[in-house]
Amino acid sequence: MTRSPAQSGAQSAGDAARKAGNSRHLETLARVGYAVNGLLHGLIGAIAIGVAVGSAGGSADQSGALVQVAQSPGGIFVLWLIVVGLAALGVWQILQGFLVPGGDPKKVWAHRLKEIGKGVAYLAVAATALTVALQGSANSSQSTASASATILALPGGPILLMLIGLGVLAIGAYFVYKGATKKFTEDLAVPSGTMGKATVGLGVAGYVAKGIAVGVVGVLVIVAGFTVDPSQSTGLDGALRSLAALPFGMVILVLVGVGLIAYGVYCLFRARFARL
């Protein structure tokens, strides 16, 4: 049976994606991406604890963590390593989305969109790191508020923004679920013994803490849509600071900060044991 030009093109594109996705060099850089992602989460967790005890002035988000990296000795080298590592991880994740094995088309596309979404998220953080490397600063909260304002200006913008917030809230809930059920172990070749127990323990604490933080971001986006006030959508920094305003907020924020540090250490383990 003769293939049409479109079928031949799709086959060639698929082969190219498969070859790139199985590249040893790209996999190595993807592992570097997991490691630097762990570094960023550890710094965000430390900043969150600083906010809780009143000793932190930076942003408790990716931009704040990246600025701290840039200001440390040798930080510019680490910053460029973050750019390369997260960009490679983002590309690798997107390629994996196109390499999802066949079966139920609905499940394939759901899995594909999830993998591509992860890739886009990693690329977005890589872009923030690139901005810091080139300009010395970035403001994730301001960017989030600006994006929310743009959405609110669209026809039906408030409803659309609330739907986006619900989506972010659902992602946060999934993180909590993934941590509580230890589903994340499917992504790893979990080592045996004490190392394996430590990896799983860090993963549980880290995924639950990150899920809480992401969930609060989603709530703030929903509030911004409901009140038609983009300033309410302040990203991760605003989400963590809003936790501090709750009853026992200091304790909650410290626990979330410790959990984010745990997630950061888990990412270091994942860099070593991830199934790629």
C-alpha positions as a Markdown table, in Angstrom:
| # | Residue | x | y | z |
|---|---|---|---|---|
| 1 | Met | 0.0 | 0.0 | 0.0 |
| 2 | Thr | 1.4 | 3.4 | -1.1 |
| 3 | Arg | 1.6 | 6.1 | 1.5 |
| 4 | Ser | 0.3 | 9.5 | 0.8 |
| 5 | Pro | 2.7 | 12.5 | 1.1 |
| 6 | Ala | 0.9 | 13.5 | 4.3 |
| 7 | Gln | 1.3 | 10.0 | 5.8 |
| 8 | Ser | 4.9 | 9.9 | 4.8 |
| 9 | Gly | 5.5 | 13.3 | 6.4 |
| 10 | Ala | 3.8 | 12.3 | 9.6 |
| 11 | Gln | 5.8 | 9.0 | 9.7 |
| 12 | Ser | 9.1 | 11.0 | 9.2 |
| 13 | Ala | 8.1 | 13.5 | 11.9 |
| 14 | Gly | 7.3 | 10.7 | 14.3 |
| 15 | Asp | 10.6 | 8.9 | 13.6 |
| 16 | Ala | 12.5 | 12.2 | 14.1 |
| 17 | Ala | 10.6 | 12.8 | 17.4 |
| 18 | Arg | 11.3 | 9.2 | 18.5 |
| 19 | Lys | 15.0 | 9.5 | 17.7 |
| 20 | Ala | 15.3 | 12.9 | 19.5 |
| 21 | Gly | 13.3 | 11.6 | 22.5 |
| 22 | Asn | 15.7 | 8.7 | 22.9 |
| 23 | Ser | 18.8 | 10.8 | 22.6 |
| 24 | Arg | 21.3 | 10.0 | 25.3 |
| 25 | His | 22.5 | 13.6 | 25.4 |
| 26 | Leu | 19.0 | 15.0 | 25.7 |
| 27 | Glu | 18.2 | 12.5 | 28.5 |
| 28 | Thr | 21.4 | 13.6 | 30.4 |
| 29 | Leu | 20.4 | 17.2 | 30.1 |
| 30 | Ala | 16.8 | 16.3 | 31.2 |
| 31 | Arg | 18.3 | 14.8 | 34.4 |
| 32 | Val | 20.2 | 18.0 | 34.9 |
| 33 | Gly | 16.8 | 19.8 | 34.5 |
| 34 | Tyr | 15.3 | 17.7 | 37.3 |
| 35 | Ala | 18.3 | 18.6 | 39.5 |
| 36 | Val | 18.1 | 22.3 | 38.9 |
| 37 | Asn | 14.3 | 22.2 | 39.4 |
| 38 | Gly | 15.1 | 20.7 | 42.8 |
| 39 | Leu | 17.4 | 23.6 | 43.5 |
| 40 | Leu | 14.8 | 26.1 | 42.7 |
| 41 | His | 12.1 | 24.4 | 44.8 |
| 42 | Gly | 14.5 | 24.2 | 47.7 |
| 43 | Leu | 15.2 | 27.9 | 47.5 |
| 44 | Ile | 11.5 | 28.8 | 47.2 |
| 45 | Gly | 10.8 | 26.7 | 50.3 |
| 46 | Ala | 13.6 | 28.5 | 52.2 |
| 47 | Ile | 12.2 | 31.9 | 51.1 |
| 48 | Ala | 8.7 | 30.8 | 52.2 |
| 49 | Ile | 10.1 | 29.9 | 55.7 |
| 50 | Gly | 11.8 | 33.3 | 55.7 |
| 51 | Val | 8.4 | 34.9 | 54.9 |
| 52 | Ala | 6.8 | 33.0 | 57.8 |
| 53 | Val | 9.3 | 34.2 | 60.3 |
| 54 | Gly | 9.6 | 37.7 | 58.9 |
| 55 | Ser | 13.2 | 37.5 | 57.6 |
| 56 | Ala | 12.7 | 37.3 | 53.8 |
| 57 | Gly | 12.3 | 40.2 | 51.5 |
| 58 | Gly | 12.5 | 38.3 | 48.2 |
| 59 | Ser | 9.7 | 36.8 | 46.1 |
| 60 | Ala | 8.7 | 33.3 | 47.2 |
| 61 | Asp | 8.5 | 32.0 | 43.6 |
| 62 | Gln | 10.7 | 31.0 | 40.7 |
| 63 | Ser | 11.8 | 34.6 | 40.0 |
| 64 | Gly | 12.8 | 35.2 | 43.6 |
| 65 | Ala | 14.8 | 32.0 | 43.7 |
| 66 | Leu | 16.5 | 32.7 | 40.4 |
| 67 | Val | 17.5 | 36.2 | 41.6 |
| 68 | Gln | 19.0 | 34.7 | 44.7 |
| 69 | Val | 21.0 | 32.3 | 42.5 |
| 70 | Ala | 22.2 | 35.2 | 40.3 |
| 71 | Gln | 23.4 | 37.1 | 43.3 |
| 72 | Ser | 25.4 | 34.3 | 44.8 |
| 73 | Pro | 29.1 | 33.7 | 44.0 |
| 74 | Gly | 29.3 | 31.9 | 40.6 |
| 75 | Gly | 25.6 | 32.3 | 40.3 |
| 76 | Ile | 25.6 | 33.3 | 36.7 |
| 77 | Phe | 27.1 | 30.0 | 35.7 |
| 78 | Val | 24.5 | 28.1 | 37.7 |
| 79 | Leu | 21.8 | 30.4 | 36.2 |
| 80 | Trp | 22.8 | 29.4 | 32.7 |
| 81 | Leu | 22.9 | 25.7 | 33.8 |
| 82 | Ile | 19.3 | 26.2 | 34.9 |
| 83 | Val | 18.4 | 27.7 | 31.6 |
| 84 | Val | 19.9 | 24.8 | 29.6 |
| 85 | Gly | 18.7 | 22.1 | 32.0 |
| 86 | Leu | 15.1 | 23.2 | 32.2 |
| 87 | Ala | 14.9 | 24.0 | 28.4 |
| 88 | Ala | 16.2 | 20.4 | 27.7 |
| 89 | Leu | 13.8 | 18.9 | 30.2 |
| 90 | Gly | 10.9 | 20.9 | 28.6 |
| 91 | Val | 11.8 | 19.7 | 25.1 |
| 92 | Trp | 12.3 | 16.1 | 26.3 |
| 93 | Gln | 8.9 | 16.2 | 28.1 |
| 94 | Ile | 7.1 | 17.6 | 24.9 |
| 95 | Leu | 8.8 | 14.9 | 22.8 |
| 96 | Gln | 7.6 | 12.2 | 25.2 |
| 97 | Gly | 4.1 | 13.6 | 24.7 |
| 98 | Phe | 4.3 | 12.7 | 21.0 |
| 99 | Leu | 5.7 | 9.3 | 21.8 |
| 100 | Val | 2.8 | 8.0 | 23.9 |
| 101 | Pro | 2.0 | 4.5 | 22.8 |
| 102 | Gly | -1.3 | 3.8 | 21.0 |
| 103 | Gly | -4.5 | 2.4 | 22.5 |
| 104 | Asp | -7.6 | 4.3 | 23.6 |
| 105 | Pro | -7.4 | 7.6 | 21.6 |
| 106 | Lys | -8.9 | 9.5 | 24.5 |
| 107 | Lys | -6.4 | 8.2 | 27.0 |
| 108 | Val | -3.6 | 8.7 | 24.6 |
| 109 | Trp | -4.5 | 12.4 | 24.0 |
| 110 | Ala | -5.1 | 13.0 | 27.7 |
| 111 | His | -1.6 | 11.6 | 28.5 |
| 112 | Arg | -0.1 | 13.5 | 25.6 |
| 113 | Leu | -1.6 | 16.8 | 26.7 |
| 114 | Lys | -0.4 | 16.2 | 30.3 |
| 115 | Glu | 3.2 | 15.6 | 29.1 |
| 116 | Ile | 3.2 | 18.6 | 26.7 |
| 117 | Gly | 1.7 | 20.8 | 29.5 |
| 118 | Lys | 4.6 | 19.8 | 31.8 |
| 119 | Gly | 7.1 | 20.6 | 29.0 |
| 120 | Val | 5.6 | 24.0 | 28.4 |
| 121 | Ala | 5.8 | 24.7 | 32.2 |
| 122 | Tyr | 9.5 | 23.8 | 32.3 |
| 123 | Leu | 10.1 | 26.0 | 29.2 |
| 124 | Ala | 8.3 | 28.9 | 30.9 |
| 125 | Val | 10.6 | 28.6 | 34.0 |
| 126 | Ala | 13.6 | 28.3 | 31.6 |
| 127 | Ala | 12.5 | 31.6 | 30.0 |
| 128 | Thr | 12.3 | 33.3 | 33.4 |
| 129 | Ala | 15.8 | 32.1 | 34.2 |
| 130 | Leu | 17.0 | 33.4 | 30.8 |
| 131 | Thr | 15.4 | 36.8 | 31.6 |
| 132 | Val | 17.2 | 36.9 | 35.0 |
| 133 | Ala | 20.5 | 35.8 | 33.3 |
| 134 | Leu | 20.2 | 38.6 | 30.7 |
| 135 | Gln | 18.6 | 41.4 | 32.8 |
| 136 | Gly | 19.4 | 40.5 | 36.4 |
| 137 | Ser | 15.8 | 40.4 | 37.5 |
| 138 | Ala | 12.2 | 39.1 | 36.8 |
| 139 | Asn | 8.9 | 39.4 | 38.4 |
| 140 | Ser | 6.6 | 36.3 | 38.1 |
| 141 | Ser | 3.8 | 37.9 | 40.2 |
| 142 | Gln | 3.7 | 40.9 | 38.0 |
| 143 | Ser | 3.7 | 38.7 | 34.9 |
| 144 | Thr | 0.8 | 36.6 | 36.3 |
| 145 | Ala | -1.2 | 39.7 | 37.1 |
| 146 | Ser | -0.5 | 41.1 | 33.6 |
| 147 | Ala | -1.6 | 37.9 | 32.0 |
| 148 | Ser | -4.8 | 37.8 | 34.1 |
| 149 | Ala | -5.5 | 41.4 | 33.0 |
| 150 | Thr | -5.2 | 40.4 | 29.4 |
| 151 | Ile | -7.6 | 37.5 | 29.9 |
| 152 | Leu | -10.1 | 39.7 | 31.8 |
| 153 | Ala | -10.1 | 42.1 | 28.8 |
| 154 | Leu | -11.4 | 39.4 | 26.5 |
| 155 | Pro | -15.1 | 38.7 | 25.9 |
| 156 | Gly | -16.2 | 36.5 | 28.7 |
| 157 | Gly | -12.8 | 37.0 | 30.3 |
| 158 | Pro | -13.9 | 36.7 | 33.9 |
| 159 | Ile | -15.5 | 33.3 | 33.3 |
| 160 | Leu | -12.4 | 32.2 | 31.3 |
| 161 | Leu | -10.1 | 33.3 | 34.1 |
| 162 | Met | -12.2 | 31.4 | 36.7 |
| 163 | Leu | -12.1 | 28.3 | 34.5 |
| 164 | Ile | -8.3 | 28.6 | 34.3 |
| 165 | Gly | -8.2 | 29.0 | 38.1 |
| 166 | Leu | -10.2 | 25.8 | 38.5 |
| 167 | Gly | -7.8 | 24.1 | 36.2 |
| 168 | Val | -4.8 | 25.2 | 38.3 |
| 169 | Leu | -6.7 | 24.2 | 41.4 |
| 170 | Ala | -7.3 | 20.7 | 39.9 |
| 171 | Ile | -3.5 | 20.5 | 39.1 |
| 172 | Gly | -2.8 | 21.3 | 42.8 |
| 173 | Ala | -5.3 | 18.6 | 43.9 |
| 174 | Tyr | -3.6 | 16.1 | 41.5 |
| 175 | Phe | -0.2 | 16.9 | 43.1 |
| 176 | Val | -1.7 | 16.1 | 46.6 |
| 177 | Tyr | -3.3 | 12.9 | 45.3 |
| 178 | Lys | 0.0 | 11.9 | 43.5 |
| 179 | Gly | 1.9 | 12.4 | 46.8 |
| 180 | Ala | -0.6 | 10.8 | 49.1 |
| 181 | Thr | -1.0 | 7.7 | 47.0 |
| 182 | Lys | 2.7 | 7.5 | 46.1 |
| 183 | Lys | 1.8 | 7.5 | 42.5 |
| 184 | Phe | 5.0 | 9.4 | 41.7 |
| 185 | Thr | 6.9 | 6.1 | 42.3 |
| 186 | Glu | 5.8 | 5.1 | 38.8 |
| 187 | Asp | 8.2 | 7.7 | 37.4 |
| 188 | Leu | 11.1 | 6.2 | 39.2 |
| 189 | Ala | 13.3 | 3.2 | 39.5 |
| 190 | Val | 13.0 | 3.3 | 43.3 |
| 191 | Pro | 16.2 | 2.1 | 44.9 |
| 192 | Ser | 16.0 | -0.5 | 47.7 |
| 193 | Gly | 16.7 | 0.0 | 51.4 |
| 194 | Thr | 17.1 | 3.2 | 53.2 |
| 195 | Met | 17.7 | 5.2 | 50.0 |
| 196 | Gly | 14.3 | 4.0 | 48.6 |
| 197 | Lys | 12.4 | 4.9 | 51.8 |
| 198 | Ala | 14.0 | 8.3 | 51.9 |
| 199 | Thr | 13.1 | 8.9 | 48.2 |
| 200 | Val | 9.5 | 7.9 | 48.8 |
| 201 | Gly | 9.2 | 9.9 | 52.0 |
| 202 | Leu | 10.5 | 13.1 | 50.4 |
| 203 | Gly | 8.2 | 12.6 | 47.4 |
| 204 | Val | 5.1 | 12.2 | 49.6 |
| 205 | Ala | 5.9 | 15.4 | 51.6 |
| 206 | Gly | 7.0 | 17.3 | 48.5 |
| 207 | Tyr | 4.1 | 16.5 | 46.3 |
| 208 | Val | 1.6 | 17.3 | 49.0 |
| 209 | Ala | 3.3 | 20.6 | 49.8 |
| 210 | Lys | 3.6 | 21.6 | 46.2 |
| 211 | Gly | -0.1 | 20.6 | 45.6 |
| 212 | Ile | -1.2 | 22.9 | 48.4 |
| 213 | Ala | 0.9 | 25.8 | 47.1 |
| 214 | Val | -0.4 | 25.3 | 43.5 |
| 215 | Gly | -4.0 | 24.9 | 44.8 |
| 216 | Val | -3.8 | 28.3 | 46.5 |
| 217 | Val | -2.5 | 29.9 | 43.3 |
| 218 | Gly | -5.6 | 28.5 | 41.6 |
| 219 | Val | -7.9 | 30.0 | 44.3 |
| 220 | Leu | -6.3 | 33.4 | 43.8 |
| 221 | Val | -6.9 | 33.2 | 40.0 |
| 222 | Ile | -10.5 | 32.3 | 40.6 |
| 223 | Val | -10.8 | 35.3 | 43.0 |
| 224 | Ala | -9.3 | 37.5 | 40.4 |
| 225 | Gly | -11.8 | 36.3 | 37.8 |
| 226 | Phe | -14.8 | 36.6 | 40.2 |
| 227 | Thr | -13.9 | 40.1 | 41.4 |
| 228 | Val | -12.6 | 41.2 | 37.9 |
| 229 | Asp | -9.4 | 42.3 | 39.7 |
| 230 | Pro | -6.2 | 41.1 | 38.1 |
| 231 | Ser | -4.1 | 42.3 | 41.1 |
| 232 | Gln | -5.6 | 39.4 | 43.1 |
| 233 | Ser | -3.8 | 36.9 | 40.8 |
| 234 | Thr | -0.3 | 37.1 | 42.3 |
| 235 | Gly | 1.2 | 33.7 | 41.4 |
| 236 | Leu | 3.1 | 31.5 | 43.8 |
| 237 | Asp | 4.6 | 34.4 | 45.9 |
| 238 | Gly | 1.1 | 35.8 | 46.6 |
| 239 | Ala | -0.2 | 32.3 | 47.3 |
| 240 | Leu | 2.4 | 31.6 | 49.9 |
| 241 | Arg | 2.1 | 35.0 | 51.5 |
| 242 | Ser | -1.7 | 34.5 | 51.7 |
| 243 | Leu | -1.2 | 31.4 | 53.7 |
| 244 | Ala | 0.7 | 33.5 | 56.3 |
| 245 | Ala | -2.5 | 35.6 | 56.8 |
| 246 | Leu | -4.5 | 32.5 | 57.9 |
| 247 | Pro | -5.0 | 31.5 | 61.5 |
| 248 | Phe | -1.8 | 29.6 | 62.5 |
| 249 | Gly | -0.6 | 30.9 | 59.1 |
| 250 | Met | 3.1 | 31.0 | 60.2 |
| 251 | Val | 3.0 | 27.3 | 61.1 |
| 252 | Ile | 1.2 | 26.4 | 57.9 |
| 253 | Leu | 3.7 | 28.4 | 55.8 |
| 254 | Val | 6.7 | 26.9 | 57.6 |
| 255 | Leu | 5.3 | 23.4 | 56.9 |
| 256 | Val | 4.7 | 24.2 | 53.3 |
| 257 | Gly | 8.2 | 25.6 | 53.0 |
| 258 | Val | 9.7 | 22.5 | 54.6 |
| 259 | Gly | 7.6 | 20.4 | 52.1 |
| 260 | Leu | 8.9 | 22.4 | 49.2 |
| 261 | Ile | 12.4 | 21.9 | 50.3 |
| 262 | Ala | 11.6 | 18.2 | 50.6 |
| 263 | Tyr | 10.3 | 18.3 | 47.0 |
| 264 | Gly | 13.5 | 20.0 | 46.0 |
| 265 | Val | 15.6 | 17.2 | 47.5 |
| 266 | Tyr | 13.2 | 14.6 | 45.9 |
| 267 | Cys | 13.9 | 16.2 | 42.5 |
| 268 | Leu | 17.6 | 15.5 | 43.1 |
| 269 | Phe | 16.8 | 11.9 | 43.7 |
| 270 | Arg | 14.6 | 11.9 | 40.7 |
| 271 | Ala | 17.5 | 13.3 | 38.6 |
| 272 | Arg | 19.3 | 10.0 | 39.5 |
| 273 | Phe | 16.5 | 7.5 | 39.5 |
| 274 | Ala | 13.9 | 8.8 | 37.0 |
| 275 | Arg | 12.7 | 6.5 | 34.3 |
| 276 | Leu | 13.8 | 8.2 | 31.0 |
